[in-house]
Every structure is written in structure tokens, then in C-alpha cells.
Amino acid sequence: MERGFGSESIPPGSVDKSRVLNIKPLRCLVPIFPSQPGMPAMSTPQASFACVPPTGPFPSGVAPFYPFFVPPESQRPVEQNQQTPTVVNNQTRPYPVQSPVPLNSFRTPAPHANGGTAPSRRSSRTRNSAQQDADEDGNSNSQSQSEPYVSGYSMHVTDVEDTSNGQKQKGRAQKRTRSGKQENLSSSTFDIDSVVNDLLTSFDLLELDTYQRADGDKNLAGCILVIYNLLRRKILQLDDSKDATPGVTRRPDLRAANLLMTKGIRTNITKRIGAVPGVDVGDIFFFRMEMCLVGLHAPSMAGIDYMSVKITGDEEPVAVSIVSSGGYEDDGEDADVLVYSGQGGINRRDKQVFDQKLERGNLALEKSLHRANEVRVIRGLKDAANPPGKVYVYDGLYKIHESWVEKDKSGFNVFKYKLIRVPGQPEAFKLWKSIQQWKDGVSSRVGVVLPDLTSGAENLPVSLVNDVDDEKGPAYFTYFPSLKYVKPFSSPKPSLGCSCVGGCQPGDHDCPCIERNGGYLPYTSLGVLLSYNSMVHECGPSCVCPPNCRNRVSQAGLRVRLEVFKTKDKGWGLRSWDPLRAGAFICEYAGEVIDSSKLEELGRENDDKYIFDPSRTYKPPEAVPGESGKFPFPLVISAKKCGNVARFMNHSCSPNVLWQPVIRENNDELYVHIAFYAVRHIPPMQELTYDYGMVQPDKAGRWKKKCFCGSLKCRGYYY
């Protein structure tokens, strides 16, 4: 099935029942649906078996789905059912056609000879697309879209959730910790549905109207992606805390998307040719389901997305978007030209070779060649931070200029399509290629003042770049990568460090550092923050775990290549050469911890440009639902004389970076640090900004500065 689940597979007003039946989940059997009273019989030639649609009553927690949907009225005797028949394709139905529920969530895995589940056969472009996604633990997401993924994230709890009404059938389950204690896994511990509802309530997105689903905007698309990533990381955190089940592949990316789609939280579901509202050229995605949720590319697996258009009374398919990510022998080295291979012609398990056919996506691309319509192109690039995974870059609009057939390396005929990028669009893939050349030393970065501002103090060099004017650099300061403490804070109660010799591991209920974080590890193995809390407790000096412990992320220095650059109207700024995942650690705010009583004096001298004061009032970023609490420590940091790259991060009223206090304990001492994390996915060379916050009301109006952030939510000033 070419289209992703939940897409416009059933357009309103016109339903071709044969297309629905053509899904053929069993690949060989064609079901026969007996005629309903008052409905003409359907003829299905050469049927292998008969399937009677269930008419209920359905048990608690089970909802009917298309094409088996029968409304409650039709479950009564025929003489009591006075519902107006629906006419579809000249056939009378006694019930209306409803929007489909994702069919994959109900699919049962096919038994395999060794007791596992057998993967279904599909084009290698589709199958390879599945293998190119990888979760944040580096595990390859090789499970295909048409295989069941609901069973893939069973929670080791005998709970069955009904997301339609929020009710649960509670069961009991226990597991033993390493200490031998039994822990009761109550249903409330893993009530994901309540987590989803809380997130949607916080973002005021419990319901989307028809217009919001059909057409989005930048704010709505961004908000949906933020919610998706928060939910996905929360599910990953819960899965991490449990023992793995043999043979079960956990897919938090698929589960999070399915939960949101079931509740109708998606946008741009109306397929269109050309640009998609709310998605900009250069935007990046780390999971294909993200593209489905915002309508950039509807199929969650297939590389070609297409729609039907009417031509002189007849309908024909045209392509709307393609994903080129290495599944086929595409030629994508040119930044403005892409030679794209068609789909199909796979080398099946029986070693038979098939030529590609001019059908489905291939036919749509051929029709688009003759119609000269624009096609969205998404390029899947290697994720340097997570080699099994991909980063999907929206490279803008292309047009197909020619097509041909050639022999593949395996010896079968493959359709080839040459696409040329529409001129005048922002750089996307071309910028990625330039950055790689800077890293490899093939070409030099224009405007470099210093190749390494840190003089070797960081793991990675930080370039100082000015391609705006003749200024040679910021005022002199000493680069220092961390905090200079005069005296640490006192711990209210002394605590012991962990004894995790090999590093803290998720699910270790005997680790005191994990217990301080509410029973979960706060980071993935890629250094991504899983959830935002009032405090993040990292391992401290008294812990025996190694420096590369998963709970020492902010202590390992820079993980991405940054550059300090001259802006046009905000002085010096900070940006990254590398893509940043939502929740990725960027850097900490380094400098000298000073007495908070000096703030007034610094303000009078207008010398507070490089001051971090967490006691200010901060409006929570879009990634943190709710209100920010009061900072419990009198921590004030000055980076005027010494500091790191964080001192160059500018203010924005709509920031893409947020800060979190990170605590490292050493017996009866507390060391508090300020760490910065990405609010959402940030493409390379996009400026990194955070909210400087608001001063106390009695100081309002003094030292106010004009804001140049340029966001739609700009307050016009900052302090």
C-alpha cells in the first residue's frame, strides 16, 4: 500500500471499494463481503474465502474500523434501522463511510517457521527505508511499516488501554529488581494515554478542527513536532526502565505517531502539489513519522507519494514528493540535480528477479514529467552522531526533466528520473555539502577570523567568523569551558555516589543517581535529554562510574561543531555546523560564580551583558508545558572576563534553545551548572538563541534593551 496510514486513502464523497480491498494484507486472499440488506451484491471474481464483517456488540476497549465499520444503529434489527442509505460508486450503503483508523495497529504478524514473525514482501525502496531509521539508542529501526508495531511496544503490564475513552482494564504484574525486591508495575506507571492528554492540554491542542488538519501553518506544524518528540522521548524513557523482551522491537517513534494520529493530531492531510504550509526548505527530520504528521510526505515507508488528479474527466496519478535515502542506486551528489530510481523490481527471497513496472509511484513520476508539476524532494543523509540513522532534509521543489529505463547492477530493468531543482530557493542540501567540505578541508570557510576560538580548550574547534564587516573579534576574554566555583552549595542531606563501574544503566533500581532522577536515566546514549524536569541530577565526583557514563553528558564538553559569527544587527552570535536533535545537549554556561549582591552594581555600570541570572522570570519555551518554577539556588554567573561559547548566545522571544539546572553531588556538596539543550530539531547554520528572561517588577524599565529577534512573538525588548 503506497500511502501511509491515516492519509487520504478514503477521499470524501468518492470511495472505490476495490481500492480498499486491494490492500491484500495476506497477499493472496481476496475477501468477500456479504451484501447488507438493501445493498446490491458485490462480485469479487475468483475469491478464495468469505469474510463476514463483525456487527457487534463489540467488547469494551475494541472499536470497529473501516471497512468493517457498522454504526450502532445498524446493529439493531433491520426494521428498526431507519438510517438514510449512502450512495457510493452507484452502490447503496446502509451506513456512512468513516475516516479510517490506522489499519497497521490492528494487524496480526504472520507466523514464521521458527516461531517469529515473517517480514512481508515489498519493494526494496520501502524495506530499506525502514532500515535507515534508527532510534536514539542507535538501534536500527528495521521493522517494516506493514508489520505490527503495537505488539512491538508491549509494556510488560497486563493493561489494555482504550484511547477512545481513556478507560483501562487494570491487571497486575510484578518484576524483581536486582536486589530481589518485587516492584508492582501498576497501570498508572505506564498510563501513556494520560501523558498524551496532558501534553495536548498544555499546548491547547486536545482537538484540531477540520481546517487545521487540512491546512497548517508554521506555528501548528512546529507545535505538533514538539509534542511528538516529547511523547516519543517519554516512551523511550519508560521503555528503557524496563527489561527488554526477547524478539520484541521497541519503536517509540511509531507508537508516538500512532497515538497522535488516533487523536487526529496532524496537519496538512490534504495532499497538494508544491510547498506545504508550515514546512520550510532546509527543515530537518530524524524520523519519517515526523514528515507524515506535518504532511510533507504521507507514506511512512514508501519513497514516492502521489495523488490522483482529473484530466479531461479521467483521473491519473501525479507525484507530489519523493524521499531519496540510499535504498536504491540514486545519483544525488549534485546539489541541484537528482537522478532518482523507481520502485519495485526487488530480488525476492526466492532469488527471482523482476523488472520494475510502470505502475503506482513509477507511473505517477512519469505523469509528472509530462505535466511538468513540481515535486517535493527530501534527501536522507547519514546522521554522523548516530551512524545507523538518517537525517531527512527537505531540499525544496524539483521538476522532472526526463526519464529512461536502464539495467540495474542486479540485472533487471529500472526506471530512472532526472529531477532539477527549481531556482531561487534557500540552500539546503547544498549547504550540507559545503559544511562537509569545510570539515574535510576541501574548501575553506569564508570570513574565518580564527579557526579555533577555544585554543584547544574544547574537544572540537570553534570557528570565529565574520563575513559581515571588518571587525576582527569580540572584546578580549579568557576562554574557560566550565564554571569557576569559589564555594559549592551545601547539600541538605549527604548522599552517596553510585557504584556503577561500567556506567549507569537504565532500569537499575539500585543506582542512587537514577533514583534522584525519579527512577529514570535523564539521557539517551546519544546525549539527548529525555524529559524536562526542575533539576537534572548527573553523576558527581564521588561516583565511581567512568567519564563516558550516560549520566555525565554535560561534563563531556562539546559534541557538535559550533561557530561564533558576526550577525547583522545583534553583535556576535552562535550557531552549529551540525544538525541538532530536539533535546540534544549543546553546551553549558561557563564563567565565574559571583555574589548575587553584585547584580545591582553591574546593572548600574551597564556591565551585565555577559551575566546569567536564573532568578529572572522565564516564560517556558514551547517544549516545556506549564510554568517555570523558582530557581532554588542563588547562582549568578559572569562570563565577562572568562567564559565559553554560551556567552555569545543571543536572546530571542521564540528561542530554539532552553536551559536546565544540572546538579552534580559530592557527598555533602552540591555543584550546580546551567546546561543548554535544543528545544526542537535545529538545522545547520541556524542561530542558537534562548530567552534571557524578565527582571523583577521593581526593576522593570531599567536597563531595558531593544530586541532584534524578529520572531512573530517578539516582545520588542529584553533585559
SEVEX-110391 format. One record per residue (C-alpha): residue in one letter; x negated, y negated, z. Coordinates in steps of 0.2 Angstrom, whole numbers, padded with zeros to 4 digits, always signed. Example, Ala and Ser with C-alpha at 12.3 -4.5 7.8 and 13.67 -1.06 7.14 Angstrom:
% SEVEX-110391
A-0062+0022+0039 S-0068+0005+0036 
***
This chain:
% SEVEX-110391
M+0000+0000+0000 E-0008-0016-0006 R+0000-0028+0006 G-0005-0030+0024 F+0009-0025+0036 G+0021-0039+0041 S+0018-0048+0024 E+0031-0052+0012 S+0034-0034+0007 I+0053-0037+0008 P+0057-0054+0000 P+0074-0061+0005 G+0088-0058-0007 S+0080-0046-0018 V+0074-0029-0012 D+0068-0015-0024 K+0071+0001-0013 S+0060+0011-0025 R+0045+0000-0020 V+0048+0003-0001 L+0049+0022-0004 N+0033+0021-0015 I+0023+0019+0001 K+0022+0038+0002 P+0014+0039+0019 L+0012+0058+0017 R+0005+0055-0001 C+0015+0070-0008 L+0033+0070-0002 V+0047+0059-0008 P+0061+0056+0005 I+0080+0057+0000 F+0091+0045+0010 P+0109+0052+0010 S+0122+0039+0005 Q+0131+0029+0018 P+0150+0028+0017 G+0155+0016+0003 M+0137+0016-0004 P+0133+0023-0021 A+0121+0039-0021 M+0103+0036-0024 S+0095+0048-0036 T+0077+0052-0032 P+0071+0065-0045 Q+0060+0080-0040 A+0062+0076-0022 S+0053+0088-0010 F+0063+0086+0006 A+0078+0077+0013 C+0076+0064+0027 V+0092+0058+0037 P+0090+0041+0044 P+0092+0041+0063 T+0108+0032+0068 G+0106+0031+0087 P+0109+0028+0100 F+0090+0025+0102 P+0082+0029+0119 S+0075+0015+0130 G+0060+0007+0123 V+0062+0013+0105 A+0069+0001+0091 P+0074+0006+0074 F+0064-0001+0059 Y+0066-0003+0041 P+0071+0007+0030 F+0079+0016+0045 F+0087+0001+0052 V+0106+0003+0056 P+0113-0011+0067 P+0124-0007+0082 E+0140-0010+0073 S+0136+0004+0060 Q+0133+0016+0074 R+0151+0016+0078 P+0164+0027+0068 V+0166+0020+0050 E+0184+0014+0053 Q+0178+0003+0067 N+0164-0005+0057 Q+0171-0020+0048 Q+0154-0027+0044 T+0153-0036+0027 P+0143-0025+0014 T+0127-0031+0007 V+0123-0030-0011 V+0105-0027-0016 N+0100-0022-0034 N+0118-0019-0039 Q+0119-0007-0024 T+0131-0009-0009 R+0123-0008+0008 P+0134-0007+0024 Y+0120-0016+0033 P+0109-0031+0030 V+0090-0029+0026 Q+0080-0035+0041 S+0062-0041+0042 P+0051-0026+0043 V+0041-0021+0059 P+0023-0016+0055 L+0025+0002+0050 N+0007+0007+0055 S+0012+0005+0073 F+0024+0020+0071 R+0013+0031+0060 T+0008+0048+0066 P-0010+0054+0062 A-0012+0068+0050 P-0019+0084+0059 H-0037+0088+0054 A-0044+0105+0053 N-0055+0103+0068 G-0041+0096+0079 G-0045+0077+0075 T-0036+0066+0063 A-0040+0066+0044 P-0043+0049+0036 S-0031+0046+0021 R-0037+0044+0004 R-0038+0026-0003 S-0049+0016-0014 S-0067+0014-0008 R-0065-0005-0008 T-0051-0003+0005 R-0060+0010+0015 N-0077+0001+0015 S-0068-0015+0021 A-0063-0006+0037 Q-0081+0000+0040 Q-0088-0018+0038 D-0078-0025+0053 A-0086-0022+0069 D-0081-0026+0087 E-0091-0037+0099 D-0100-0022+0107 G-0107-0018+0090 N-0096-0003+0087 S-0092+0000+0069 N-0073-0003+0066 S-0072+0012+0054 Q-0054+0016+0057 S-0044+0013+0042 Q-0028+0002+0041 S-0017+0016+0036 E-0022+0027+0051 P-0013+0025+0068 Y-0021+0012+0079 V-0008+0012+0093 S-0014+0028+0099 G-0032+0021+0097 Y-0030+0010+0112 S-0021+0020+0125 M-0024+0014+0142 H-0026+0030+0152 V-0010+0024+0161 T+0007+0033+0158 D+0016+0017+0155 V+0026+0014+0139 E+0029-0004+0135 D+0044-0011+0126 T+0038-0028+0119 S+0055-0032+0113 N+0062-0034+0131 G+0047-0033+0142 Q+0053-0018+0152 K+0041-0004+0156 Q+0043+0014+0161 K+0031+0015+0175 G+0021+0030+0178 R+0007+0035+0190 A-0011+0038+0185 Q-0027+0038+0196 K-0045+0039+0192 R-0061+0041+0203 T-0074+0028+0205 R-0092+0033+0206 S-0091+0033+0225 G-0077+0046+0224 K-0063+0034+0229 Q-0047+0035+0220 E-0041+0020+0212 N-0022+0018+0207 L-0020+0011+0190 S-0003+0003+0192 S+0006-0003+0177 S+0004-0022+0182 T-0015-0020+0180 F-0013-0017+0161 D+0003-0027+0158 I-0003-0034+0141 D+0014-0040+0136 S+0014-0052+0151 V-0003-0058+0146 V+0003-0061+0128 N+0018-0071+0135 D+0008-0081+0147 L-0004-0086+0133 L+0011-0091+0122 T+0019-0100+0136 S+0003-0110+0139 F+0002-0115+0121 D+0020-0118+0119 L+0021-0105+0106 L+0034-0092+0113 E+0044-0094+0097 L+0039-0101+0079 D+0054-0107+0068 T+0056-0101+0050 Y+0047-0117+0043 Q+0031-0114+0055 R+0030-0096+0049 A+0032-0101+0031 D+0020-0116+0031 G+0007-0120+0044 D-0005-0135+0047 K-0022-0136+0054 N-0016-0138+0072 L-0005-0122+0071 A-0017-0111+0062 G-0031-0116+0074 C-0020-0113+0089 I-0014-0096+0083 L-0033-0091+0080 V-0037-0097+0098 I-0023-0087+0105 Y-0028-0071+0095 N-0046-0072+0101 L-0042-0075+0119 L-0030-0060+0118 R-0042-0049+0109 R-0056-0053+0121 K-0045-0049+0136 I-0040-0032+0129 L-0058-0029+0126 Q-0062-0033+0144 L-0049-0022+0150 D-0054-0008+0139 D-0072-0010+0145 S-0067-0007+0163 K-0060+0010+0159 D-0068+0026+0155 A-0069+0030+0136 T-0058+0044+0130 P-0066+0056+0118 G-0060+0054+0100 V-0051+0038+0103 T-0057+0022+0094 R-0053+0006+0103 R-0048-0008+0091 P-0044-0023+0101 D-0044-0034+0085 L-0030-0023+0078 R-0020-0022+0094 A-0020-0041+0097 A-0014-0045+0080 N+0000-0032+0081 L+0006-0039+0097 L+0006-0057+0090 M+0014-0051+0073 T+0028-0041+0083 K+0032-0058+0091 G+0032-0067+0075 I+0016-0077+0079 R+0009-0080+0062 T+0009-0094+0049 N+0009-0096+0030 I+0018-0080+0027 T+0025-0087+0011 K+0012-0082-0002 R+0006-0095-0013 I-0007-0099-0027 G-0021-0111-0022 A-0025-0119-0005 V-0017-0113+0012 P-0011-0126+0024 G-0022-0127+0039 V-0037-0117+0032 D-0052-0127+0026 V-0066-0122+0014 G-0080-0116+0024 D-0069-0109+0039 I-0076-0093+0045 F-0068-0077+0052 F-0076-0062+0061 F-0060-0051+0059 R-0049-0048+0044 M-0034-0049+0055 E-0038-0067+0058 M-0035-0070+0039 C-0019-0061+0040 L-0012-0071+0054 V-0015-0088+0045 G-0010-0082+0028 L-0027-0084+0019 H-0027-0065+0014 A-0012-0055+0018 P-0019-0037+0016 S-0028-0031+0032 M-0038-0019+0022 A-0037-0021+0003 G-0048-0033-0006 I-0036-0040-0018 D-0020-0050-0013 Y-0007-0053-0026 M+0011-0059-0028 S+0025-0057-0041 V+0030-0072-0052 K+0043-0074-0065 I+0038-0076-0083 T+0052-0079-0095 G+0064-0068-0085 D+0051-0054-0081 E+0041-0053-0066 E+0022-0049-0067 P+0008-0049-0053 V-0005-0063-0051 A-0019-0063-0039 V-0019-0076-0025 S-0035-0071-0015 I-0049-0058-0015 V-0062-0053-0002 S-0080-0048-0008 S-0089-0040+0006 G-0100-0026-0001 G-0088-0012-0004 Y-0091-0012-0022 E-0105-0017-0033 D-0101-0036-0034 D-0113-0048-0040 G-0112-0063-0028 E-0129-0070-0027 D-0124-0086-0037 A-0116-0099-0026 D-0104-0104-0040 V-0101-0088-0049 L-0094-0071-0043 V-0094-0055-0053 Y-0080-0045-0044 S-0077-0027-0046 G-0059-0020-0047 Q-0051-0007-0035 G-0049+0011-0037 G-0059+0025-0046 I-0065+0032-0030 N-0076+0048-0028 R-0064+0058-0018 R-0068+0072-0005 D-0066+0085-0019 K-0080+0076-0029 Q-0069+0072-0043 V-0072+0055-0052 F-0059+0044-0058 D-0059+0029-0069 Q-0051+0013-0062 K-0034+0009-0069 L-0026-0007-0075 E-0013-0007-0061 R-0009-0016-0044 G-0023-0028-0040 N-0033-0025-0056 L-0018-0029-0066 A-0015-0045-0055 L-0033-0051-0059 E-0030-0048-0077 K-0014-0058-0077 S-0023-0072-0068 L-0036-0073-0081 H-0023-0076-0094 R-0013-0088-0083 A-0029-0097-0078 N-0022-0099-0060 E-0034-0102-0045 V-0039-0088-0034 R-0045-0090-0016 V-0062-0081-0013 I-0068-0075+0004 R-0086-0069+0005 G-0090-0056+0018 L-0108-0059+0024 K-0119-0050+0036 D-0117-0055+0054 A-0135-0057+0060 A-0130-0057+0078 N-0120-0041+0075 P-0128-0031+0061 P-0113-0018+0059 G-0101-0033+0057 K-0097-0046+0044 V-0094-0064+0044 Y-0080-0069+0032 V-0082-0086+0024 Y-0069-0095+0014 D-0078-0101-0001 G-0063-0110-0009 L-0054-0109-0025 Y-0061-0100-0041 K-0054-0096-0058 I-0056-0080-0068 H-0065-0084-0085 E-0067-0066-0092 S-0065-0048-0089 W-0073-0032-0096 V-0075-0013-0092 E-0092-0005-0089 K-0099+0011-0082 D-0102+0011-0063 K-0118+0020-0056 S-0107+0035-0052 G-0102+0036-0070 F-0084+0030-0070 N-0076+0015-0078 V-0075-0001-0068 F-0066-0017-0071 K-0076-0032-0069 Y-0070-0050-0067 K-0081-0066-0068 L-0075-0080-0057 I-0081-0098-0057 R-0079-0109-0043 V-0068-0125-0045 P-0080-0140-0044 G-0078-0154-0031 Q-0075-0143-0016 P-0086-0144+0000 E-0100-0132+0001 A-0098-0115+0010 F-0107-0100+0003 K-0120-0112-0005 L-0124-0119+0012 W-0126-0102+0020 K-0139-0098+0006 S-0148-0115+0009 I-0149-0111+0028 Q-0156-0094+0024 Q-0169-0101+0013 W-0174-0114+0027 K-0176-0099+0039 D-0186-0089+0026 G-0197-0104+0022 V-0192-0103+0004 S-0187-0121+0004 S-0189-0135+0017 R-0175-0144+0026 V-0173-0162+0020 G-0176-0175+0033 V-0186-0165+0046 V-0195-0176+0058 L-0201-0162+0070 P-0200-0143+0066 D-0198-0139+0084 L-0192-0152+0097 T-0195-0140+0111 S-0214-0137+0108 G-0211-0119+0111 A-0201-0120+0127 E-0187-0111+0119 N-0185-0094+0111 L-0181-0102+0095 P-0187-0118+0087 V-0175-0133+0087 S-0177-0145+0072 L-0176-0164+0074 V-0168-0170+0058 N-0164-0187+0051 D-0158-0189+0034 V-0148-0205+0038 D-0161-0219+0041 D-0179-0222+0046 E-0178-0218+0065 K-0191-0206+0070 G-0183-0199+0085 P-0174-0202+0102 A-0182-0211+0117 Y-0196-0201+0125 F-0191-0187+0137 T-0199-0171+0143 Y-0191-0155+0136 F-0186-0143+0150 P-0175-0128+0147 S-0166-0126+0164 L-0162-0135+0180 K-0174-0143+0192 Y-0167-0140+0209 V-0173-0149+0225 K-0162-0138+0236 P-0150-0124+0232 F-0132-0124+0239 S-0129-0114+0254 S-0118-0098+0252 P-0103-0097+0264 K-0107-0079+0266 P-0123-0070+0262 S-0122-0057+0248 L-0132-0043+0242 G-0138-0042+0224 C-0134-0027+0213 S-0145-0012+0211 C-0141-0008+0193 V-0158-0003+0187 G-0153-0001+0169 G-0142-0016+0169 C-0124-0019+0175 Q-0112-0008+0165 P-0093-0011+0163 G-0082+0000+0174 D-0095+0001+0188 H-0084-0002+0203 D-0099-0001+0214 C-0108-0016+0207 P-0106-0031+0218 C-0109-0043+0204 I-0094-0036+0194 E-0083-0037+0209 R-0087-0055+0211 N-0080-0057+0193 G-0064-0049+0198 G-0069-0032+0194 Y-0074-0035+0176 L-0091-0040+0167 P-0089-0058+0160 Y-0098-0055+0144 T-0099-0043+0129 S-0115-0036+0124 L-0116-0050+0111 G-0116-0063+0125 V-0098-0068+0121 L-0088-0074+0136 L-0073-0063+0138 S-0061-0074+0148 Y-0062-0092+0156 N-0062-0092+0175 S-0066-0106+0188 M-0083-0098+0190 V-0094-0085+0181 H-0105-0075+0193 E-0121-0070+0185 C-0134-0058+0192 G-0147-0068+0203 P-0165-0067+0209 S-0160-0054+0222 C-0153-0042+0209 V-0164-0028+0203 C-0156-0027+0185 P-0168-0032+0171 P-0169-0049+0162 N-0159-0042+0147 C-0144-0037+0158 R-0127-0040+0151 N-0123-0051+0166 R-0138-0063+0163 V-0133-0071+0147 S-0136-0089+0151 Q-0153-0085+0158 A-0160-0078+0142 G-0162-0095+0133 L-0156-0100+0116 R-0149-0086+0105 V-0144-0097+0090 R-0155-0109+0079 L-0150-0127+0083 E-0155-0143+0076 V-0154-0161+0083 F-0149-0173+0069 K-0145-0191+0067 T-0127-0195+0065 K-0120-0210+0055 D-0111-0218+0070 K-0114-0209+0086 G-0133-0208+0088 W-0141-0191+0089 G-0130-0175+0089 L-0132-0157+0090 R-0127-0143+0078 S-0131-0125+0074 W-0138-0116+0058 D-0130-0100+0064 P-0111-0096+0065 L-0104-0096+0082 R-0090-0084+0088 A-0077-0090+0099 G-0083-0088+0117 A-0102-0087+0112 F-0114-0094+0124 I-0124-0109+0116 C-0135-0117+0130 E-0134-0124+0147 Y-0135-0142+0153 A-0153-0144+0159 G-0161-0158+0169 E-0164-0164+0187 V-0150-0161+0200 I-0148-0178+0208 D-0139-0185+0223 S-0121-0190+0218 S-0123-0206+0228 K-0134-0212+0214 L-0120-0212+0201 E-0114-0229+0205 E-0131-0236+0204 L-0134-0228+0187 G-0117-0234+0181 R-0121-0252+0185 E-0138-0251+0176 N-0129-0243+0161 D-0141-0229+0163 D-0128-0215+0164 K-0130-0209+0145 Y-0138-0193+0150 I-0128-0189+0165 F-0117-0173+0168 D-0104-0176+0181 P-0092-0161+0184 S-0082-0171+0197 R-0074-0181+0182 T-0056-0176+0177 Y-0056-0165+0162 K-0042-0161+0150 P-0043-0142+0147 P-0048-0138+0130 E-0036-0128+0119 A-0045-0112+0123 V-0041-0114+0142 P-0022-0113+0146 G-0017-0123+0161 E-0026-0137+0171 S-0044-0138+0176 G-0047-0136+0194 K-0058-0147+0205 F-0076-0143+0204 P-0081-0136+0221 F-0099-0141+0222 P-0107-0159+0222 L-0118-0156+0207 V-0124-0170+0197 I-0137-0168+0183 S-0148-0181+0175 A-0156-0177+0158 K-0163-0194+0155 K-0181-0190+0160 C-0181-0171+0157 G-0168-0160+0149 N-0164-0149+0134 V-0154-0149+0118 A-0137-0151+0128 R-0142-0169+0131 F-0138-0173+0113 M-0121-0165+0113 N-0108-0179+0109 H-0091-0182+0116 S-0075-0178+0107 C-0057-0179+0112 S-0054-0162+0102 P-0070-0153+0107 N-0076-0136+0100 V-0087-0133+0115 L-0082-0131+0133 W-0092-0129+0149 Q-0091-0117+0163 P-0100-0117+0180 V-0111-0101+0182 I-0117-0096+0199 R-0132-0086+0202 E-0134-0080+0220 N-0149-0076+0230 N-0144-0069+0247 D-0138-0085+0256 E-0142-0097+0242 L-0132-0102+0228 Y-0139-0109+0211 V-0125-0117+0201 H-0128-0120+0182 I-0117-0128+0168 A-0116-0117+0153 F-0108-0121+0136 Y-0098-0109+0126 A-0089-0111+0109 V-0070-0114+0110 R-0067-0106+0093 H-0077-0100+0078 I-0089-0114+0073 P-0096-0113+0055 P-0114-0118+0052 M-0119-0136+0052 Q-0103-0142+0061 E-0107-0154+0075 L-0105-0147+0093 T-0095-0158+0105 Y-0087-0157+0122 D-0076-0168+0132 Y-0086-0180+0144 G-0071-0181+0155 M-0062-0196+0164 V-0069-0206+0179 Q-0060-0208+0195 P-0044-0220+0194 D-0053-0233+0205 K-0067-0234+0192 A-0056-0235+0176 G-0060-0249+0165 R-0078-0250+0170 W-0092-0244+0158 K-0079-0239+0145 K-0086-0234+0128 K-0078-0234+0111 C-0075-0216+0104 F-0080-0212+0087 C-0075-0193+0087 G-0062-0196+0073 S-0050-0182+0079 L-0032-0184+0077 K-0030-0183+0096 C-0044-0197+0099 R-0041-0207+0115 G-0051-0221+0107 Y-0063-0222+0122 Y-0073-0211+0134 Y-0084-0214+0149 
***
